[in-house]
Amino acid sequence: MWRRSFSAGYRCLGRRRIGPKGTWASRAARACSVPASPAGGISALQALDVWEELFEERGVSEPKHSADHIVAHLLGAKTRESLGRRNLTEILSRERTEQLWELCTRRLSRMPVQYVIEQWDFRDLTLKMRPPVFIPRPETEELVELVLMDLEKTCGQAEEGADAPLTCLEVGCGSGAISLSLLSSLPQLKAIALDRSQDAVDLTRENASSLGLQDRLQIYHIDVMKDPEAVLRLCSPVSALVSNPPYLFSEDMLSLEPEILRFEDPSALDGGQDGLDVIRQILTMAPKVLSDHGRAYLEVDPRHPRLIRRWVEANVEELRYVETRHDITGRPRFCILQKRDIRKGP
Amino acid sequence: MSRLYAVIGSVCDVSRRAVWRGSPSIPPLLALLPAGLTRVFAAGKKDLIDFPVLNEDELEEQFVRGSGPGGQATNKTSNCVVLKHIPTGIVVKCHQTRSVDINRKRARGIMREKLDVAYKGELSEVLVKKKESVLRKQEKKKKAHENLERKRLFKEALVADSKHGNDSV
């Protein structure tokens, strides 16, 4: 019954500004007609059906997952699976229904789900998300695991009673996912995070406060490409340097899906012609910020590890390429390097 | 006899090209313990539980991310993890959370429970606990029933006394 009322209720959205950085008014005009929210009541289950079908019709990627996540979020849950039978079959209030329609309409414009619901999970943390700050990817959760493995060993090996300060530096913190995750897992860790985007710095600060980690995290608005010396002035040697730097090849930027192309900060993605511009800068800087035997951990493009190894061997004497690790899909994804004392040898 | 838990459902978008690979080593407590039945602390549980330790070499993990390059070039919210235990053929699917990492860890926890049942049959932790709970309930019922009986007999005794003209208390 409610399906028929939709076809009768189609209306054009017209110009509309969505989100704090929304600039898709003209796009909205092109891809208008959104079904009016039903006059009669609708249950979450029915709404899921409607929107999954509509997303699919309109070519929105992950139609089912998108609807699931948005509806779950609206009902106070993280996943559809955790919604009880009652939640799903209860008729939604007028207000709730309108909120749901508002959120799903944003998704129609290909706004990433994470921006639509303004949050996402990274490991065991829930972080605020806001365009155009880069959305953490699942691969990066594994980067954190790699760093934790080593840092936990370091803590274990520390002399009893020694209050060895454990610090890490993150270049390009985005929403703060990596640093905050490390801080959350290692109570004795202190972290310094940098980003060249003021939006990212602001968001990281907000997330740090929400998680009660602000006392152990210093955040700076610095561009390592333009001002690497600023980093050296900031901190004394750190045990670990971590980064998920922009690593896409410039030529690949154009073929990105709309979710990324329209909403995420391109400077968080574009690594230059070979995707290595920022990586080279970070690795050049690394020996100057790392303590002896400190390590650098990078997430990179699958084509990079062998290129990075060669480049480091030829250009950064004080760094030893330790190993390449693969991500869950089997792609070479993470590079681990270690500072060596060139006087003492490898 | 091992049971095959066929749990790959339509929730995981298996029409996409999926990558099966030997499980990359993950650094949880599990991986560092010696092989064999060992007492470990299952996260969030108060009891010490004797679940089998997982050997990552015997696991195959599937994470559906499509055929794209992954990493920064992709933004997908699907995070379903499918874990297969090769020797027994047991498959566990987990999409309980929005974090792939957490889903992987939970999948392993569930796998250990299933392996426990598969290996130990009647003696498995899950079944033992179930039996204990059933026994406790039966005990409770029995006691409640006995109490009621006692009360009933007491009442009858009172009535009988009053009939015989005795002063009731």
Interface residues (C-beta under 8 A of the other chain):
Chain A: S61 E62 K64 H65 S66 H69 K78 T79 E81 S82 P112 V113 Q114 W120 D121 F122 R123 D124 F134 I135 R137 P138 E139 E141 E142 E145 L148 M149 N244 P246 Y247 L248 D252 L256 E257 E259 I260 E264 A268 L269 E299 D301 P302 R325 H326 D327 I328 T329 G330 R331 R333
Chain B: D13 V19 R21 P24 I26 P27 E61 F63 R65 P69 G70 G71 Q72 A73 T74 N75 K76 T77 S78 N79 H95 Q96 T97 R98 S99 V100 D101 I102 R104
